[in-house]
Amino acid sequence: MAGIKRLLHTRYRVNDLEKTVAFYRDVLGLRETSRHNSPRGSELVFMKAPESEEEIELCSYLAAGPVHVQADLTHLAFEVDDLEAFARQLEKKGVKLSDGPTKSTLGMIFAFVDAPEGYEIELIQRTKK
């Protein structure tokens, strides 16, 4: 039986594509892997984290109207080695945590930061073994 093999990417539609790409690249450290226009007229930029296979597709599709991100609807989660050090790097770039850091009952530490369009980004430091 044919089935799904793996998750390839997650799409987020945005109003200001270049501002959002700059945030993911310059603030979070993701790498742009490709950029093109779709047959229906949207501009697409694919990005990924250094140790990840799944990509994020950032999409500007002006014909669909403006993007209104509902609070607490969805978020992307990224693993970091040292959340405290990463938070300091963010602050040097003018970005503050919007929530946390918080230690989970499983021992992980997590915090949130807001991307330019209002999407939430979760940062997770896993327990060291």
Summary of the structure (lengths in Angstrom):
residues: 129
radius of gyration: 15.9
end to end distance: 38.7
largest distance: 51.6
contacts: 307
relative contact order: 0.19
helix: 19%
strand: 36%
